[in-house]
Amino acid sequence: MSIDPSTIIIGLATAAGAFVQGTGAPPAITDPVTQTLESISASDVDQQVDDAITSLPEPMRAPAQQAVDDTAAAAADILSPHLPPGALSPPVPAPAPGVQSSEPPPSQPDPPAPVLLSSPPADGGDSPAAKGTVLPPVPAAFPRASVAPVGAIALFAPWLRKAGAICDGIKPATLAALYAAENGFRYGPTAPVSPTGARGPGQFMPETWSAYGKDADDDGTTNILGIADPVMASGNMLCDMFEQIGNWKRQGRVSGDTLDLTLAAYNAGAGAVLRSGGMPSGSPDYENQTKPYVAKIRSSEPSFAELLAPFIGLPLAGGAGSDVVEQAIRYLGLPYVWGGGGVEGPSGGGFDCSGLTSFAVHAATGLTLPRTSETQWTVGQEIPMDQARPGDLLFGNWQSGGPGHVAIYIGNGQMVHAPTTGDVVRIADVFPEMKARRIF
């Protein structure tokens, strides 16, 4: 099985990062190196390789691709013994809470913390922490280095879930694969606009947006550049097309897989499906754009279903509590750093548990919490766990001085937190014996 060039680049960055961080060199040396390593884009390497191969005459492309694959595989064999354990694997869970406090005592200075480019393997187990969700590994079926940041996908997940329940024919994974193909989950004022004027993560043209764009999250605006409004518009549009194409099939006017034709209609228009009597064909645009577009979405659906599974229960945006959750899940996969983070964001390359809660609460509400889990326990009022709602703080790892751990409740018995040394910001099931506190 061939190895993608991006895998080698990631492996080299991981190995170099582990070496630099293990030298004990001062931050003046290690910080710039780390920043450079973190800026490496495997997707750029892949694109350069792909562009070079595409520029070759047709008979030379397959041998060139094989040469790249063979070289990458050989490099992987050479590098493998020298990479840190698990360097090309996703981070894994840490031991259960209670083994150690997940933040430094307030009386001690913050120690220097390594910037981890990968997490060491652990023994796993059946503890709640061992069952927690980290940045999910990118499923192998994805095209190399083509996946949007998982933190961004997590923000879309609640609305993908809602839009994927409008009708039976359109599932959350279908919408996710479509949004990856359309605009890579890029949203907000800086989201790219297509050459034809399509805008936002759903790439809506003005006339289509005027028909389907609605204020889905009740924030008083209909925002084509946002998350909620475009995703719900896409869900409604796809469901309308799915029903229409189903009717045309029953009338014998078109033939083919209903979902394939629906996706083709989203790309080329329902009229193109009807005129072709099925999958649009004949026009160069249909052959070179619409058909590959449909194939790309359908082939990545199973992988997106796997990737979305940990996030599909996240609460829908709305209110301060959900804003706190949204701020925290932006940093899924960021390393745990003892004493790291605060109201300004991560520091030293990451967060500890109370650094994450301090940041998320301040970013969402402007409220400045005390810095440690013990002192955050003094803010607000305790509530029964069965009354916890998204944005409430959860406390655990109880010791003589109070709680040694704090997390943010996200709903459905899950929380987002920075667990402990060697781990990363992740979603996990709420630990037993945790207590909830409402702070706003």
Salt bridges, closest charged atoms under 4 A:
ASP4 OD1 - ARG144 NH1 3.40
ASP46 OD1 - ARG144 NE 3.03
ASP50 OD1 - ARG144 NH2 2.48
GLU58 OE1 - ARG61 NH1 2.86
ASP257 OD2 - ARG298 NH1 3.11
ASP260 OD1 - ARG298 NH1 2.61
GLU287 OE1 - LYS291 NZ 3.12
GLU301 OE1 - ARG298 NE 2.61
ASP352 OD1 - ARG371 NH2 3.07
ASP392 OD2 - ARG438 NH2 2.84
ASP423 OD1 - ARG426 NH2 2.50
